[in-house]
């Protein structure tokens, strides 16, 4: 019998908790007050204090164990296929219940440990002059500003690039950058730290990720196999996720502000570089010829870095990455980011709004 008394009680418990999460998440102001700037602040610090003790990623190990467990179960199903075929109804009933249990636990854990941050009010609401549909002139002005700053920092950034091959250096300086930003906005104080090198960096290149935040362990992971000049901005982006900026555009914007607060030229350059090319992507859709004219004025060293990064990502292109991209886009859309992966580039809109509101 599928609906036993125990299962009915368990189902009812899950239903009540999930319903409470759904209702609470429908009120952004309540999420901001009681969760994002309340419970989550202490929960996040606790997670980072525990996981920060370990030099390796506990979250990556957890994911590895899950993958091995799934493979083991699939092998077991194939091995016992004849036995399963003899009583498929009973077997499917057990499997369905286990999947339901796992799905509910993951959903509840995800939301309580971090996911509710997707439902906090948008950062855009904080600006006096929000920009939701940028004009070409605004994008050109922004790109010129970013390019000038890149050019100013380029020589010093290149001189200091060797240090970026030391992951501990990047993580230490990224934490410093956020703590400097926190002098203006205390919510971005970053302590304790739990920023790690992903154990799956090279595999991540084939899946298309440069870093990620693990909502179950509270750790931020950086793919340290990407070109060294890109790593500082990735580290700052992931810390922004840890500090409660769940949406990708907000993590990009917050990571940018932290990185340009750094005293390290390579950090500032990394942030200006990333935002410049996100701006270029948006403008390219509006006026291809205009972008090409701006490309002709680009600093040769910046152009070389762009070509290097493009070639790096192109070398790992594969059919699986396209599938992962599509699935990840759907995940973002399901979590208050209707533009999917394009939400990363929308950090430019926050940057424009911020500059107009200064």
CORVENFEN-V222664 format. One record per residue. RES is the residue in one small letter. SS is DSSP state (A for helix, B for strand, O for the rest). PSI is psi in radians with two decimals (999 if undefined). NEAR is the number of other C-alpha atoms within 12 Angstrom. Layout:
BEGIN
res = [RES	RES]
ss = [SS	SS]
psi = [PSI	PSI]
near = [NEAR	NEAR]
END
This chain:
BEGIN
res = [x	x	x	x	x	x	x	x	x	x	x	x	x	x	x	x	x	x	x	x	x	x	x	x	x	x	x	x	x	x	x	x	x	x	x	x	x	x	x	x	x	x	x	x	x	x	x	x	x	x	x	x	x	x	x	x	x	x	x	x	x	x	x	x	x	x	x	x	x	x	x	x	x	x	x	x	x	x	x	x	x	x	x	x	x	x	x	x	x	x	x	x	x	x	x	x	x	x	x	x	x	x	x	x	x	x	x	x	x	x	x	x	x	x	x	x	x	x	x	x	x	x	x	x	x	x	x	x	x	x	x	x	x	x	x	x	x	x	x	x	x	x	x	x	x	x	x	x	x	x	x	x	x	x	x	x	x	x	x	x	x	x	x	x	x	x	x	x	x	x	x	x	x	x	x	x	x	x	x	x	x	x	x	x	x	x	x	x	x	x	x	x	x	x	x	x	x	x	x	x	x	x	x	x	x	x	x	x	x	x	x	x	x	x	x	x	x	x	x	x	x	x	x	x	x	x	x	x	x	x	x	x	x	x	x	x	x	x	x	x	x	x	x	x	x	x	x	x	x	x	x	x	x	x	x	x	x	x	x	x	x	x	x	x	x	x	x	x	x	x	x	x	x	x	x	x	x	x	x	x	x	x	x	x	x	x	x	x	x	x	x	x	x	x	x	x	x	x	x	x	x	x	x	x	x	x	x	x	x	x	x	x	x	x	x	x	x	x	x	x	x	x	x	x	x	x	x	x	x	x	x	x	x	x	x	x	x	x	x	x	x	x	x	x	x	x	x	x	x	x	x	x	x	x	x	x	x	x]
ss = [O	O	O	O	A	A	A	A	A	A	A	A	A	A	A	A	A	A	A	A	A	A	A	A	A	O	O	A	A	A	A	A	A	A	A	A	A	A	A	A	A	A	A	A	A	A	A	A	A	A	A	O	O	O	O	O	O	A	A	A	A	A	A	A	A	A	A	A	A	A	A	A	A	A	A	A	A	A	A	O	A	A	A	A	A	A	O	A	A	A	A	A	A	A	A	A	A	A	A	A	A	A	A	A	A	A	A	A	A	A	A	A	A	O	A	A	A	A	A	O	O	O	A	A	A	A	O	O	O	O	O	O	O	O	O	A	A	A	A	A	A	A	A	A	A	A	A	A	A	A	A	A	A	A	A	A	A	A	A	O	A	A	A	A	A	O	A	A	A	A	A	A	A	A	A	A	A	A	A	A	A	O	O	O	O	A	A	A	O	O	O	O	O	O	B	B	B	O	O	O	A	A	A	A	A	A	A	O	O	O	B	B	B	B	O	O	O	O	B	B	B	B	O	O	O	O	O	A	A	A	A	A	A	A	A	A	A	A	A	A	A	A	O	O	O	O	O	A	A	A	A	A	A	A	A	A	A	A	A	A	A	O	O	O	A	A	A	A	A	A	A	A	A	A	A	A	A	A	A	A	A	A	A	A	A	A	O	A	A	A	A	A	A	A	A	A	O	O	O	A	A	A	A	A	A	A	A	A	A	A	A	A	A	A	O	O	O	O	A	A	A	A	A	A	A	A	A	A	A	A	A	A	A	A	O	O	O	O	O	A	A	A	A	O	O	O	A	A	A	A	A	A	A	A	A	A	A	O]
psi = [2.22	-0.88	1.36	2.93	-0.74	-0.73	-0.65	-0.76	-0.73	-0.80	-0.75	-0.71	-0.81	-0.78	-0.77	-0.78	-0.79	-0.68	-0.73	-0.71	-0.78	-0.71	-0.82	-0.73	-0.23	-0.08	1.53	-0.67	-0.66	-0.70	-0.79	-0.82	-0.81	-0.41	-1.16	-0.72	0.24	-1.76	-0.78	-0.61	-0.80	-0.66	-0.75	-0.75	-0.69	-0.81	-0.82	-0.60	-0.68	-0.92	-0.44	-0.26	-0.57	2.34	-0.25	2.91	1.96	-0.63	-0.70	-0.69	-0.71	-0.81	-0.69	-0.75	-0.73	-0.77	-0.78	-0.72	-0.76	-0.79	-0.76	-0.74	-0.71	-0.71	-0.71	-0.67	-0.79	-0.67	-0.66	0.48	-0.73	-0.69	-0.71	-0.71	-0.45	-0.55	1.18	-0.59	-0.80	-0.72	-0.83	-0.58	-0.79	-0.74	-0.77	-0.72	-0.70	-0.71	-0.74	-0.81	-0.89	-0.75	-0.75	-0.77	-0.78	-0.76	-0.80	-0.80	-0.81	-0.85	-0.76	-0.65	-0.39	-0.67	-0.45	-0.32	-0.36	-0.41	0.10	2.82	2.60	2.53	-0.51	-0.54	-0.28	-0.20	2.48	-0.50	1.33	2.46	1.96	-0.41	1.62	2.52	2.71	-0.70	-0.67	-0.71	-0.71	-0.77	-0.73	-0.77	-0.67	-0.71	-0.86	-0.70	-0.71	-0.73	-0.68	-0.77	-0.70	-0.68	-0.15	-0.93	-0.80	-0.62	-0.73	-0.71	-0.62	0.19	-0.53	-0.60	-0.44	-0.14	-0.11	1.86	-0.67	-0.61	-0.81	-0.80	-0.68	-0.78	-0.55	-0.72	-0.73	-0.71	-0.74	-0.68	-0.46	-0.72	-0.57	-0.31	-0.49	-0.70	1.67	-0.40	-0.27	0.25	2.30	1.59	2.33	2.89	2.59	1.26	2.15	2.79	2.22	2.34	-0.25	0.56	-0.90	-0.67	-0.62	-0.52	-0.61	-0.35	-0.14	0.40	2.48	-0.18	2.88	2.74	2.31	1.85	-0.27	-0.48	-0.23	0.22	2.57	2.28	2.43	2.32	1.76	0.19	-0.13	2.85	2.44	-0.57	-0.32	-0.29	-0.69	-0.74	-0.66	-0.78	-0.76	-0.65	-0.79	-0.61	-0.67	-0.69	-0.79	-0.62	0.20	0.04	1.58	-0.70	2.49	-0.65	-0.65	-0.60	-0.67	-0.81	-0.80	-0.74	-0.67	-0.85	-0.67	-0.82	-0.68	-0.18	-0.25	2.64	-0.09	2.04	-0.64	-0.53	-0.80	-0.75	-0.76	-0.69	-0.80	-0.71	-0.87	-0.83	-0.56	-0.81	-0.40	-0.72	-0.71	-0.69	-0.76	-0.79	-0.58	-0.61	-0.41	-0.76	1.63	-0.73	-0.66	-0.73	-0.72	-0.60	-0.61	-0.60	-0.59	-0.43	-0.03	2.44	2.29	-0.65	-0.66	-0.75	-0.70	-0.71	-0.71	-0.78	-0.67	-0.77	-0.70	-0.78	-0.64	-0.89	-0.64	-0.57	-0.28	0.12	2.38	2.83	-0.57	-0.68	-0.68	-0.70	-0.79	-0.72	-0.78	-0.77	-0.72	-0.64	-0.70	-0.67	-0.79	-0.72	-0.61	-0.22	1.00	0.43	1.39	-0.40	0.07	-2.31	-0.31	-0.23	-0.44	-0.83	-0.41	-0.10	-0.44	-0.66	-0.67	-0.68	-0.75	-0.75	-0.74	-0.80	-0.65	-0.42	-0.05	999]
near = [13	18	15	12	11	13	20	15	13	20	24	17	18	24	21	16	21	24	18	18	27	21	16	24	29	20	21	25	21	22	31	27	21	21	32	35	27	22	22	33	32	23	26	40	28	23	32	37	21	21	29	27	18	20	22	23	34	31	34	31	21	19	20	17	14	15	14	14	14	15	14	14	16	15	13	15	19	14	13	16	16	13	15	19	15	12	14	17	15	16	21	18	19	19	19	17	23	18	15	20	21	17	17	25	23	20	25	27	23	25	30	32	36	40	38	42	47	38	33	34	28	27	34	27	19	15	20	16	21	23	26	18	19	27	18	22	18	25	37	30	22	33	37	27	22	36	36	22	29	37	30	21	31	33	19	20	33	26	16	24	28	17	24	33	22	19	27	24	25	37	38	29	36	50	39	32	40	43	31	24	28	23	16	15	15	16	24	33	27	37	29	30	39	43	52	42	38	37	26	28	24	22	22	29	29	27	28	32	31	35	38	41	43	36	38	32	35	44	46	44	43	44	36	36	32	36	28	34	41	39	43	54	50	47	54	53	49	51	54	46	41	50	48	47	38	41	47	44	38	39	41	40	43	44	48	43	39	43	46	36	32	32	23	32	34	41	50	42	43	49	46	44	45	40	45	40	38	31	40	37	25	32	33	22	17	20	19	16	14	22	27	17	15	25	25	13	18	26	24	17	23	34	23	17	28	26	16	19	26	18	15	22	24	16	14	23	22	18	13	17	22	17	16	21	22	20	17	25	24	20	22	25	20	18	26	28	26	19	22	24	28	27	31	33	31	36	40	46	36	41	42	37	28	26	22	19	16	12]
END
